[in-house]
Amino acid sequence: MGTISLLRQTYLDAQWYKSNPKAEGVNLTLKAWNDQQNLPQVFDPSQGGDLWNVMRADRIGDEFGVQYIIKASGKEYQRISDVAATKAPLIVSLNYPAAQDVEDPNAARYVSLADMKHWELAPTNPAAIEKAGIPFVLTMSDVRDGRTFMSNLRKAMEYGLSETAAMEALTKTPASLLGIYDKLGSLDAGKLANFVITNGPIFSEKTTIHHNWVQGNAYVVKDDNWHNTNGSYALTVNGPSGAQQFTLDVKSSSSAEVSAKDTLTTQFSFDGKMVKIGFAPRTRRAGMGGGRPGMMMGGAAAALPASAIRLSGVSNGDVWQGTGLDSNGNALTWTAVRTKTTEVKADSVAKKAAPQVGSLMYPFVGFGATEMPKQETILIKNATVWTSEKEGVLTATDVLVKNGKIAAVGKNLSDASARVIDGTGKHLSAGIIDEHSHIAVSSINEGGQSVTSEVRIKDNLDPDDINIYRQLSGGVTTSHILHGSANTIGGQTQLIKLRWGTNDQGLMFQNWDPFIKFALGENVKRTTATNGNTRFPDTRMGVEQVLIDAFTRAKDYEAQLKAAEENNKKKGATPMVVRRDLELDALVEIMNQKRFITCHSYVASEIVSTMRVAEQFGFKVNTFTHILEGYKVADKMKAHGANASTFSDWWAYKLEVQDAIPYNAYIMNKVGLNVAINSDDAEMARRLNQEAAKAVKYGGLTEEEALRMVTINPAKMLHVDDRVGSIKVGKDADLVLWSDNPLSIYAKSLYTIVDGTVFFDRAKDLQVQQQVKEERTRLIKKMMGEKGAGRPVVPAQPSYKFVHTCGDHSHKMGLLEFDEHELEEIK
C-alpha cells in the first residue's frame, strides 16, 4: 500500500513542480523525473509472483496517463482477461517452477493445490498471452540457467505458443516497444546488420548457431557445418604407380563412402577446414563365417586394415586437396572436386501433441470453480425468515429474489422462472456483515510513521484469499477490510462483498461512503515492540498529540486550497497552484464529513479524549471498534454520535484489555448505542452468528436483537443499511439459509447468496472437496512421474497464507485444502 501511495504522490509532486514554484527552488529529483517521462517506462511488479501486482501497476499508469511495459508474474494465464484489459505490453520470463518431491505423503499434504497446478500450467502462460492478443517480449530474466532458455521456449511452444509469436517476441516487438524498430528487429534494407545464421530452424532442438552478426561484424559461435559439404566428389590419388580414380560420397561431417568398383571401408571427418579420409578394401567381420561382407564407415568406430590409404588436407570450397600415405609408406597427393551437391534437408521443429493439463479455476486455489456462478431468480419457500426489520421473525414465509434484489417477501409466492429452494424447517436471515476484518488483502499495516492516511486498502485486495470462501461457509456476505492498528491515523478502508471467484475490483462494494482506520493505545505506541519503539508517539499523551498535529496541518492545507480556489476565480490573477498532499487530502475529507472514522480503541480515557479532539476540529468518530471499555463511557459516546463495534467476550489478552467484560455489548446497547459484534479474526468470522448469540447469555438480549448485531446494526454504522443488513423488498439479495436457528451452535449455512448469486452451497461443497482430492491425487502422481523419469525435482515446499489481525504482526498459516471438520481440529 505504501509503495503505491509513494508512487502516486511522486507523480503529483512532479506535476506540481512543472508549475515552477519559486519557493521550491531547484529539485533535481523531480526535474529528472519530468525530463524522462517521454521514455518507455518499464514497471517490474513481479517480485513474489503476485499476479494482481500487474493490474495494480497498470492502474497507477492509468491514473497518470502512462502506459507501462510491465514485467509479467508468470501467472497471467490465471486471469488473462484482466491482464488483457490493462492493454499493457508484457515482459515474459520463461522461468517455470520445478516439480516438487511429493513421494512422502506427509510432505505432499503441505503443498497447496494452487502450487501444483501452477507447476503444470506455467508453460501455458506465453500461449495464453499470445491468444489474448497482448503484445509481449521474452526475457532470460529469472531463468535459473541461461542455457535452459531455448528448451523452456520450446516447451512453451509445445503448450501452444506459435513459432511466429515466439520470433516476434525476440525481435520485432522489443524493438518496437523501445522505439527503435526503424533500426532493429527485422531483416530489412537500411537497418543495422544484426542477425544470426543457423544450420536449421531457429527453434529446433538440433539447430546450431554458426554466426552472430552485430552491426555488420561477424562473431563465430560454432563453425561446424558452416558450408554444406554433402554430395559426390571425384577423388584423384597420385602415387608412385600413377593416378587412381575414386568416388567420394559425403553424407555428413563425420560420414562418407569411398568407392571404385566396390564400396571401400572408409573413415572420414571434416571440421569446416581440415579434411581427413582413410579407406581400404573391405574386410570380413569376425564370426560372419563367409556370409555377406561387413562394411565400416564413419571413421571413429571403424578400424582400417594395414593396407589402408590415409589422406589429409584442406577445403577450398568445392575443391579439396592435400597429401597422404599408402600402406607401404609412399607419399601421396590428392584432390577431390565436387561433382554433385546433396541438399541438406532442413530439420523442422517437431510438432508434438499439446500436453494434457487440468482446468483453470477461479480463483486459482482449492475450492475455486471452473466458471463463475451466475445470478439467478431464486424462490425460497416456507422458511422462518429473520428480517432484522420491524416485522421481526416471520414463519412459513417465502422470499423471491430477482436481478440480484429481494423482489418479494410473503406467503404463497410463485415464479415460473425461479429456482425453488425448500426452506421448510430452515431459517433465512440477511447475510452477516463483519464490521472489522482483515481478510482478502496482501498487507494491512504501513507502519513507518504514525499518520498514513494516504494508503488505501483497495490498492492491495487479494481476491484469491481462501478465507473468502471459508467465511461464505459461515454466512458472511459483506466485510469491512481495515488497515491495521500500527498507526494513530492509518489507511483508508475498503468495504467488500464476498463474491468468490471475481477479481479484486469485483470484490468492492460500490457507491459507499469512504472510511478510514484510526487507532489508540498499545499498538500505536508500540508497547509490545521487541526492539523498542523507534518513532513518535511513545505514550497515550503522544497519541492524542499526533491527532491534534495532523488535523492542524490539515486545516492549514485546506485553507491553502480554498485561497487558491478563490484567487484563481479572479480575472487576470496569477494562478496559485497548491502542492497536492494525499495524506492531508484524506484528513480534509474527514473534517468535511466526506470520509468516516472507525477507531481501534480500548481504554475509556483515550476514547473520551479522541472524541474531544474530533469535536475540536468539527467532526465525529463514526465507530469505535473493539471498544472493550465502552460500557464505562457509553453515555458520552451516545452524546457524541458514535457507533460501537465490539468483541463478544474477549478479554485479558493484553494489559489494556484487563477491564473488559462480556456484558459490554449489552450495556452499550441498553444505553442506546448502535452496537455490532465484529471478528478481527479470519477464523472467528465464520461463527459471527454464534458470537452474536453470546449477547443473549450475557445481558439477556432477545435473539432478534442479538442477530441484528451482525446484520442491520453494522450496515447502519457503515452507512449501507439502505442496501444490505435486512430482508426487505428492494434491498440487495444477500441472504443465508440456515439449517437451524441462526444463533444456535448447531446452525450451518446451507446456502450463502450474494446479489442473487449462490456463492456457497453446502451440498455442492461436498462435491468440490472430492474434486479437490482427486485433482491433488492426479497432480501428485504427475509430479512423482517427473522424479521417476529422472528429471530434476525440488524438496516439497509448504504453502503459506498470512492471516492478518489488527496488530502489527500477522500469523503464518498453512494454505491447505481441508474440509471444515479438519479446520475445527486444527483450530
C-alpha positions, 0 to 999 in steps of 0.5 A: 500500500505504501509503495503505491501511495509513494508512487502516486504522490511522486507523480503529483509532486512532479506535476506540481513542480512543472508549475515552477514554484519559486519557493521550491527552488531547484529539485533535481529529483523531480526535474529528472523525473519530468525530463524522462517521462517521454521514455518507455517506462518499464514497471517490474511488479513481479517480485513474489509472483503476485499476479494482481501486482500487474493490474495494480501497476497498470492502474497507477499508469492509468491514473497518470496517463502512462502506459507501462511495459510491465514485467509479467508474474508468470501467472497471467494465464490465471486471469488473462482477461484482466491482464488483457484489459490493462492493454499493457505490453508484457515482459515474459520470463520463461522461468517455470517452477520445478516439480516438487518431491511429493513421494512422502505423503506427509510432505505432499499434504503441505503443498497447496493445490494452487502450487501444483497446478501452477507447476503444470500450467506455467508453460501455458502462460506465453500461449495464453498471452499470445491468444489474448492478443497482448503484445509481449517480449521474452526475457532470460530474466529469472531463468535459473540457467541461461542455457535452459532458455531455448528448451523452456521456449520450446516447451512453451511452444509445445503448450501452444505458443506459435513459432511466429509469436515466439520470433516476434517476441525476440525481435520485432516487438522489443524493438518496437516497444523501445522505439527503435524498430526503424533500426532493429528487429527485422531483416530489412534494407537500411537497418543495422546488420544484426542477425544470426545464421543457423544450420536449421530452424531457429527453434529446433532442438538440433539447430546450431548457431554458426554466426552472430552478426552485430552491426555488420561484424561477424562473431563465430559461435560454432563453425561446424557445418558452416558450408554444406559439404554433402554430395559426390566428389571425384577423388584423384590419388597420385602415387608412385604407380600413377593416378587412381580414380575414386568416388567420394560420397559425403553424407555428413561431417563425420560420414562418407563412402569411398568407392571404385568398383566396390564400396571401400571401408572408409573413415572420414571427418571434416571440421569446416577446414581440415579434411581427413579420409582413410579407406581400404578394401573391405574386410570380413567381420569376425564370426560372419563365417563367409556370409555377406561382407561387413562394411565400416564407415564413419571413421571413429568406430571403424578400424582400417586394415594395414593396407589402408590409404590415409589422406589429409588436407584442406577445403577450398570450397568445392575443391579439396586437396592435400597429401597422404600415405599408402600402406607401404609408406609412399607419399601421396597427393590428392584432390577431390572436386565436387561433382554433385551437391546433396541438399541438406534437408532442413530439420523442422521443429517437431510438432508434438501433441499439446500436453494434457493439463487440468482446468483453470479455476477461479480463483486459482486455489482449492475450492475455486470453480471452473466458471463463475456462478451466475445470478439467478431468480431464486424462490425460497419457500416456507422458511422462518425468515429473520428480517432484522426489520420491524416485522421481526421473525416471520414463519412459513414465509417465502422470499423471491429474489430477482436481478440480484434484489429481494423482489418479494417477501410473503406467503404463497409466492410463485415464479415460473422462472425461479429456482425453488429452494425448500426452506421448510424447517430452515431459517433465512436471515440477511447475510452477516456483515463483519464490521472489522476484518482483515481478510482478502488483502496482501498487507494491512499495516504501513507502519513507518510513521504514525499518520498514513492516511494516504494508503488505501486498502483497495490498492492491495485486495487479494481476491484469491484469499481462501478465507473468502470462501471459508467465511461464505461457509459461515454466512458472511456476505459483506466485510469491512477490510481495515488497515491495521492498528500500527498507526494513530491515523492509518489507511483508508478502508475498503468495504467488500462483498464476498463474491468468490471467484471475481477479481479484486475490483469485483470484490468492492462494494460500490457507491459507499461512503469512504472510511478510514482506520484510526487507532489508540493505545498499545499498538500505536505506541508500540508497547509490545515492540521487541526492539523498542519503539523507534518513532513518535508517539511513545505514550497515550499523551503522544497519541492524542498529540499526533491527532491534534498535529495532523488535523492542524496541518490539515486545516492549514492545507485546506485553507491553502486550497480554498485561497487558491480556489478563490484567487484563481476565480479572479480575472487576470490573477496569477494562478496559485497552484497548491502542492497536492498532499494525499495524506492531508487530502484524506484528513480534509475529507474527514473534517468535511464529513466526506470520509468516516472514522472507525477507531481501534480503541480500548481504554475509556480515557483515550476514547473520551479524549479522541472524541474531544479532539474530533469535536475540536476540529468539527467532526465525529468518530463514526465507530469505535471498534473493539471498544472493550471499555465502552460500557464505562463511557457509553453515555458520552459516546451516545452524546457524541454520535458514535457507533460501537463495534465490539468483541463478544467476550474477549478479554485479558489478552493484553494489559489494556484489555484487563477491564473488559467484560462480556456484558459490554455489548449489552450495556452499550446497547441498553444505553442506546448505542448502535452496537455490532459484534465484529471478528478481527479474526479470519477464523472467528468470522465464520461463527459471527452468528454464534458470537452474536448469540453470546449477547443473549447469555450475557445481558439477556438480549432477545435473539432478534436483537442479538442477530441484528448485531451482525446484520442491520446494526453494522450496515447502519454504522457503515452507512449501507443499511439502505442496501444490505443488513435486512430482508426487505423488498428492494434491498440487495439479495444477500441472504443465508439459509440456515439449517437451524436457528441462526444463533444456535451452535448447531446452525450451518449455512446451507446456502450463502447468496450474494446479489442473487448469486449462490456463492456457497452451497453446502451440498455442492461443497461436498462435491468440490472437496472430492474434486479437490482430492482427486485433482491433488491425487492426479497432480501428485502422481504427475509430479512423482512421474517427473522424479521417476523419469529422472528429471530434476525435482525440488524438496516439497515446499509448504504453502503459506497464507498470512492471516492478518489481525489488527496488530502489527504482526500477522500469523503464518498459516498453512494454505491447505485444502481441508474440509471444515471438520479438519479446520475445527481440529486444527483450530 
